[in-house]
Structures are given as structure tokens and as C-alpha cells.
Amino acid sequence: AHMAAVAFVTESIANPRMYRHNITDVTTVLAEAAQRANVRTFVQASSYAVYGSINDPGEVFDEAKTVPRPASPYGQAKFDAEAMLRRRSNASPSLVFNELALARRTARMRVTVLRFANVVGARPEADLGQVFLPELDVYRRLWTACAEVALGLSSHIELRGAKDLRDYVHVIDVARAVSLAAIQRDGPDNFEILNVASGHGVATGDFVEVCREVSGRKIPVVVHSHASGEASGAVGNNSAIFERLGWRPEHNLTLTLSDAWAVSRRWPEHNERESAMRDAKIAYLVSGKLSKFSAWRCVPPGVTSLSR
């Protein structure tokens, strides 16, 4: 399963070439390597960003009916990666053999593309989840923006359309969908696309209200027009993934954000630990005990691990 990629719409608008390389080009390299190794099943993480902006406020994204209209370099890069995987999955073994100039025939690779809605949440144990990174603050998403205000790291959030609908799905439900897609062996086609979504639209203003409930904190809001490149009514049809894989979301928005908050409230502790680790690295380097090349690979006394 290929889940790794950069994933900020606004960043992709500022740096489209990086997104093209990171998503489309790198996925192509990975798919080639998978076919050389005779990998039979390939699961690709895609995004609702491929659908782009909607024309009808009541429109529901249906993987079989909705025509993709990517409105950002991020969405376009994901869509191009999907198209590349479709071509490879439908190529005959002999054609793949000739294209890659391999010394042996390769098996046809079955591809399942999962188009994720807005992924939120964390492990219920609160030991694994999204961490606030100051350097990415300009690209922050709605949940991280709300959490920053709840923690006192920011004074307010800015909504780009308080009535815009979004479809949110818990990261644990996403992981389960990926696992089911990876082990399924049959299907009508060698290539398929499935939405991973709750199937319910949540207005951004209502999302903020749930954030207030789970955190018990005040979250002031300033409303602007919606951002370019993002769908303003992104609700997905999830009937196909239920029929094919038996998948249904098991977490509602309150449970999802409660799990996310359990991790987010530990951000200050995490940032202090990261800062202490960085200071320890610098102090150990300045002490002259290690060369500048080896200092970053060794653990200074009293520090259990180095995260960067």
C-alpha cells in the first residue's frame, strides 16, 4: 500500500513542481519496482482533491459517476498518478515485459485506488496522531487550526465559508479500509476506485462547534470566502466500498475529534521535548566531542532518542 505523499492544497499551488514529483513521479517509480518484484496487489492513497470544485451545492462525489475536475496541482498530481496506475494494471504481462525490458515476464498487478475524504482523528490510546509543526502552520487544516486556538497557541481561526460542507473520516477507519483493500483478491476489474468517506456532510461552522465541545475551550472564528482549489461541498458516496469490501465508518465526528484532541492537547509537551532534543544536539556538537558529521547520528548522554 502506498500512503506517503505531501498533502496541502495551498502549498501545491505555491509549489506545483514539487507536488508533481512527490506524487506522480514517485508513484510511477514505485509502481515500476512493484511490477519488477511481481507484486500482485497495489493499494494507492488518493484524495477527494481529484474531484475538484463542485457545480451543484447538493452534489455527492460518486467514483463511478462524478467526472474528476482537479482544481489544484495537488488534485491534478493525484489524478495523474491514478491514470498511470490504471494503464499499468490494464497492460498485458507481455507489454509490461517489453516496456520495462525485464529478463522475465511480470504478473499483472491489481490496483485499488482509495480516494480519501478529510482524514482526522488519532489512535484511541492517544499515543499516535497528528502533531503540530510550526513550519507548516501556514498550510494548517481546520482541525489543527481549532486545536491551536484551544491550546492558546493562536487567538482565532479563519474559516473559508462557514456553511461549506466537508466529509470527515477517522484515521482508524481509513487504516481499516486500506487493510481490506490489500487483502481482497477478486473483483470485476483489475483496476478500481473506491471512496473512503463517512457519506455525511458537516458544515465547517458545525465542525468548529464540535471542536469546542470535545476540548471544552472557546474557539473564536473569522469567516472569509472559501479557498481556491478546494471543494465547497465535498460529500462522498461510500456505497461502493461497502459492497466491495464490507467497509463502513465506525466513528462519528464527536468520537473522531475526541481522539484527535487527546493527542493534540499533548502538543506543548511534544514541542518542549523536541526543543530540548535540538538544544542537546547543538550543545553536544559545540562541545567538540563529535565531528559535525557524526553528531547528528549519535544520542547525547541523558537523551533517549533523537527525532530529527
N, C-alpha and C positions, 0 to 999 in steps of 0.2 A: 504494500500500500504506500502510495506517495502522498504524504501530507505536508511536506515542507514547502514554504514559499513566503515571500513578502506579501502583505495583505492590507495596504492602506490606499483607498481610492484617491485621496487628495495627494498623497506622496507620489502616486503613479502619474498624476497629471504634471507634477513638477519634474519627474524623472522617468519618462516613459521607456527609455532605452534600458534602464536597469531592470524594469519590470518585464520587458520583453525577454531579456537574457535570463533573469532569475526564474521565470515561469515557463515560457515557451521553449527556449533553447535548452535549458537544463532538463526539462521533462523529456525532450527528444533524445538527449544523451542517455538518460536513464532507461527509456523505452528500448533503445538500441541494445544497451547492456542486458536488459531483461530478456530480450529475444535471443541474444547470443547464449544466454545461460538456460534457454528453454523454459523460462518462466511461463506457466500456463494461465495464471490469473493476475491481472494488474488492476488495482483499485486506485483511481485518481481523485484527489480532492479538488473540486471545482467550487463555483460560487454563484450566488444569485446575481452577482455583478454582470454575468453574461447576458441576462435579460435586459439590463439597462433600465431606462425610464419607461414608465407606463403611459399609455394614451388614455385609458379609461380608469377613473378612480376606483371602480369596482372590479378591476381586472385581477384574476388569480393566475399566478405563474404555473403553467402546466408544461412539463417537459416534453409532452407529445404534441402540444398544440401551439404554445407560445413561441413565436419567432424571436430568436435572440437579437437584441439591438444594443450591443455593448456601448455604453456612453462614457467609458473611461479607459485609459490604457491598461489598467488592471483587469477590467472585464474583457477587453479585447485579447489580452495575453492568455487568459484562462480559456476563452473561446477557441483561440488558435491551437492551444495545447489539446483541447478536446478533438478538434478536427484532425490533428496529426495522429492521435491515438485511434481515431475511427479508421483512418486509412491503413494504419499498421495492423489493426485487428482484422480487417477485411482482406488483407493481402494473402494470397496463397503461399504455402510454405516454399514453393519453388521460387516465387517472386521475391520473397524475403531473402532467400538464399542468394539470388543474383544481386540484389541491391546492396547487401552487406558484404558480399564476396567472402562468405564463410567457407570453411573447409568441410562443413557438414550441413545437412538440412536442419532447419529450425521448425519447431512446432508452432502452430498458430496460437496467438496469445489472445485470451479472452479479456476484454476490458469493461470495467464498470466505472462510470463517472458518477460521482456523488456531488450534486450541487447543494452546498450548504446554505441555509438561511443564516441569520445573525447568531453566531455561536457565543454563548455566555455561560457562566457557571464555573464550578470547581469541584474537586473531589469532596464528598461529604465529610471526609476526615479532616478537611481544611489543611492538608499537607501538600497539596498540589493545585496550582491555579495561576491565574494571570497576575503578573507583578507589574506595578507601575514603574516605568522607566522615564526619568525626566527628559532624556534626549528625544523621546517620541511623543512628548506632550502635545506638540503642535498637530499631531495626527490622531489624537486620542479619540476613542469611540464613546458612545453615550454612557455605557456602564462605568468606564474608568473616569469619565468626567464627573459623574454623580458621586462616585466613591471619593474622588479627590476633595470635593466640596464637603462631603460628610466627615472626612478626616481633618478638615481645616486646612488642607493644602491649597485650596482655591476658594475664592469668595462666592462664585456663582457659576452656573453652566449656561451655555448659549445654545438654544435649540434652533434647528433649521426647519421650522414647521412643526408646531405643537400637535397638529392633528394628523400628520403623516403616519401611515401605518407601517409597522415593521413586524416581521415574523421572527421570533426568537426560539432557539432550541438549546437545550442543556448540553454541555460538552460531553457528559456521560452518555447521553442518548446518541450523540454523534459517534462516539467511540464504539458503541454497540452496533450502529449501522455499518461502520467500516468493517467490523469483525464479521458480521453476517454476510456482507458482500464478498469478503475474502474467502469464505469457505463454501459459498454456493458454487455448484458445478454445472447446473443445467440452465437452459434458457432458450427462448426462441431465436435469439441472435447472438452473434459473437461480440457485439458492442451494444451497450445500453446506458441510458442516462436516467438517474433517479434523483428526485428532490429529497432532501433531508430537511424537513420543516415541521413545525407544530401544526400548520394549517390554520392558525388563528392570527389575525392581525391585532397588534397592540399599538395604539396611538402613542407617540413619543411623550406626550404630556402625561398619559396614564402610566407609562414606564417609570417616569420620574417619581410619580406618586407611590408606586410600589417600592422604589428605592428608599423613599422617606420612611415607609412602613418597616422595612426589614432592618434599616440602620438606626431608626429612632432619632434621626437628625434632620435639621432643616436644610433644604436644598433650594436656594433662590434660582430663578430662571429668567433669562432674557431670550426673547423669541426673534428669529430672523427668518428670511426665506430659505427654502431647502437648498442643499449643496448641489453643485453641478456634478453629474456622473452617478448620482445615487438615485435608486428607485424611490418614488414617493408613496408607494402603496404596495410594498413588497410582501404579499401573502402567497404562500405556496400550496399547491395541491400535493398531498402526500399519499394519495390513494395507491399510486403505482408501487411505491416501495413496500407498502403493506401487502399488496397482492404478490409481489415477487419474493420478498424476504421475511414477511410477517412482522415488519418493524412498525412500532408505534412509539411516539414520545411518551415517557413515563413521568416527566416533571412539568409542572405548571410554572408560570412565571415567578410566583412567590417563592417556591422551592428553589428555583434556579438562582434567583438573586440572593436568597438567604445563604446558599452555599458560596456564592461569589463574595458576599460580604464577610463571611467567616475568614476567608483568605485575605481580602483587601484590608481589613482592619489591622492586619499584621504588617502592612507596608512600611510604616515608620520603623518598626523593629528590623525589617529586612534592609531598609536603606541605611540604617545606622551600622548594621553588620557589614554591608558592602563597603561603606565608607571606612570602617575600621580596617577591613582587609586591604583596601587600597593604600591606606596610610602605612600599614605594616609592610607592604611590598616596597613602598618608596623608602621607608626607614631602613629596611634590610639592604636595599640596593645602595643607599648612600653610605651605609656602614663600611662598604668595601669588602664585605666577606664573600660576595659573589660577583661574578662578572655581569655586565648588563644583559648578556645573552642567557645566562643560566638562572638569574634571579627570578624570572617570571615562571620558571618551571619547578621551583622548589618551594616548600612550605616553611615559612619562618617559624621559629620557636613560639609556642603558645597559640598558633593559628592552625586550626584543624583542617581547613581546606581553602583553596583559592577559587573563586568563581570566574575570574577573568584573567 
